Amino acid sequence: MSRIQDIRNRLEQQKGQREQIRTSIVRTEQGIKEHGRNLRRHEQAREVIREVGLKTQQQLQIHISDITSLALEAVFQDPYELIAEFVQRRNKTECDLYFVRNGEQLDPLTASGGGAVDVAAFALRVASWSMERPKSRPTLILDEPLRFLSADHQEQASIMIKEISEKLGIQFIIVTHEPVLTSYADKVFEAKIRKGVTTIK
């Protein structure tokens, strides 16, 4: 009789274990469904972020390329076009800048004269400022921004800087030795150093 009771007890225990397993299976299936929904939501969110990132990059490419190329056109007869290209390296987005002329891609620092790089660098600073949110004060301080630009292009560059200042409302404070650049300035302060003392007039 006790043996039959033992069997009944074991059977009841196994029934209880079976119910626990069934409950665990139901919870696991519900968890799998919930994780699946979360995974789909995360994938959708990641896709939205990727698309927003691509559109932002495209707008930045156009903005940077347009402003810089316009500045180069304003100064040079046969100007380079600046191209900004976003690439993925080491799981990070980086921006490559290069010049294009007659369909040929060139490294700005090695394949072009310093003057073109000076003009492009100036335009990139203006483009960077114009994209700030919120904007900082409309003042840019530049130290010899056109130091490598040849004398025959100084006047066109000076006119370009003056026009950008007026159209965008930017005040440029420029340190320079170039007399052509100072001739287009609203105000000129002459600095002299004598015996280690700087005087400004």
C-alpha positions in Angstrom: 0.0 0.0 0.0 2.8 2.4 0.8 4.4 1.6 -2.5 1.2 2.7 -4.4 1.2 5.9 -2.2 4.8 6.6 -3.2 3.9 6.2 -6.8 1.0 8.5 -6.4 3.1 11.1 -4.6 5.8 11.0 -7.4 3.0 11.3 -10.0 1.6 14.4 -8.3 5.1 15.9 -8.1 5.7 15.2 -11.8 2.3 16.8 -12.6 3.4 19.9 -10.6 6.7 20.0 -12.4 4.9 19.6 -15.7 2.7 22.6 -14.9 5.8 24.7 -13.9 7.5 23.8 -17.1 4.3 24.7 -19.1 4.1 28.0 -17.3 7.8 28.6 -17.9 7.4 27.8 -21.6 4.5 30.2 -21.9 6.5 33.0 -20.2 9.5 32.2 -22.4 7.4 32.4 -25.6 5.9 35.7 -24.4 9.4 37.0 -23.7 10.6 35.9 -27.1 7.7 37.7 -28.8 8.4 40.8 -26.7 12.1 40.7 -27.6 11.2 40.2 -31.2 9.0 43.3 -31.1 11.8 45.3 -29.4 14.3 44.1 -31.9 12.1 45.2 -34.8 11.6 48.6 -33.1 15.3 49.0 -32.6 16.0 48.1 -36.2 13.4 50.6 -37.4 14.9 53.3 -35.1 18.4 52.5 -36.4 17.2 52.8 -40.0 15.6 56.2 -39.3 18.8 57.4 -37.6 20.8 56.1 -40.6 18.6 57.9 -43.1 18.6 61.1 -41.1 22.4 60.9 -40.9 22.7 60.3 -44.6 20.5 63.3 -45.4 22.4 65.5 -43.0 25.7 64.4 -44.6 24.3 65.2 -48.1 23.2 68.7 -46.9 26.6 69.3 -45.3 28.3 68.1 -48.5 26.3 70.5 -50.6 26.7 73.4 -48.1 30.5 73.0 -47.7 31.2 72.3 -51.4 29.0 75.2 -52.6 30.3 77.9 -50.3 34.0 76.9 -50.8 33.6 76.4 -54.6 32.0 79.9 -54.9 34.8 81.5 -53.0 37.4 79.8 -55.3 35.4 80.9 -58.3 35.4 84.5 -57.0 39.2 84.6 -56.8 40.6 82.4 -59.6 40.1 82.4 -63.4 40.3 78.6 -63.6 39.2 77.5 -60.1 39.2 74.2 -58.4 35.9 72.8 -57.2 36.0 71.6 -53.6 34.3 68.3 -52.9 33.4 67.1 -49.4 32.9 63.3 -49.1 31.8 61.4 -46.0 33.3 58.0 -45.5 33.2 55.3 -42.8 36.6 54.4 -41.2 37.1 52.4 -38.0 33.3 52.6 -37.4 33.4 56.4 -37.5 32.2 58.9 -40.1 35.0 61.1 -41.5 35.0 63.8 -44.1 37.5 63.8 -46.9 38.1 67.1 -48.8 39.6 67.2 -52.2 39.8 69.5 -55.2 38.5 68.7 -58.6 39.5 70.4 -61.9 38.7 69.1 -65.4 37.4 65.9 -63.9 40.7 65.1 -62.1 40.6 64.6 -58.3 43.5 66.3 -56.4 44.8 66.4 -52.9 44.5 70.1 -51.9 47.6 70.1 -49.8 50.0 68.4 -52.3 48.6 69.1 -55.7 47.5 72.7 -55.6 49.1 76.0 -54.8 49.0 77.4 -51.3 46.8 80.2 -52.4 43.9 77.9 -53.3 44.2 76.2 -50.0 44.1 79.6 -48.2 40.9 80.6 -50.0 39.3 77.2 -49.4 40.3 77.3 -45.7 38.8 80.7 -45.3 35.5 79.6 -47.0 35.4 76.5 -44.8 35.6 78.7 -41.7 32.7 80.7 -43.0 30.7 77.6 -43.8 31.4 76.1 -40.3 30.2 79.3 -38.7 27.1 79.5 -40.8 26.1 75.9 -39.7 26.4 76.6 -35.9 23.3 76.1 -33.9 22.9 78.3 -31.9 25.1 80.8 -33.7 28.0 82.4 -32.0 28.7 86.1 -32.4 29.2 87.0 -36.1 32.9 87.7 -35.7 35.8 85.7 -37.1 39.4 86.5 -36.2 41.9 85.5 -38.9 45.7 85.7 -38.8 47.2 86.2 -42.3 44.4 84.2 -44.0 45.8 84.7 -47.5 49.5 84.6 -46.8 50.2 82.2 -49.7 47.9 83.8 -52.2 49.8 85.4 -55.0 49.7 89.2 -55.5 47.6 89.1 -58.7 44.8 87.4 -56.8 44.8 89.5 -53.6 42.3 92.1 -54.9 39.7 89.5 -56.0 40.1 87.8 -52.6 39.7 91.1 -50.8 36.5 91.9 -52.7 35.2 88.4 -51.9 35.8 88.8 -48.2 34.1 92.2 -48.3 31.1 90.8 -50.0 30.8 87.9 -47.6 31.0 90.3 -44.7 28.2 92.5 -46.1 25.9 89.7 -47.2 26.2 87.4 -44.1 26.7 90.2 -41.6 30.1 88.8 -40.4 32.7 91.0 -38.9 36.2 89.9 -39.9 39.1 91.0 -37.7 42.2 90.3 -39.8 45.8 90.5 -39.0 47.7 91.0 -42.2 50.7 92.6 -43.9 48.9 92.7 -47.3 48.2 96.4 -48.3 45.5 95.3 -50.8 43.5 93.5 -48.1 43.7 96.5 -45.8 42.4 98.8 -48.6 39.0 97.0 -48.5 38.8 97.2 -44.7 36.3 99.4 -42.9 38.9 100.3 -40.3 42.7 99.7 -40.2 44.8 99.7 -37.1 48.5 99.8 -37.6 50.6 97.9 -35.0 54.3 98.6 -34.5 56.7 96.9 -32.2 59.6 99.0 -30.9 62.0 97.7 -28.1 59.5 94.9 -27.3 56.5 97.4 -26.9 53.6 97.2 -29.3 51.8 100.4 -30.2 48.6 100.7 -32.2 47.5 103.7 -34.1 
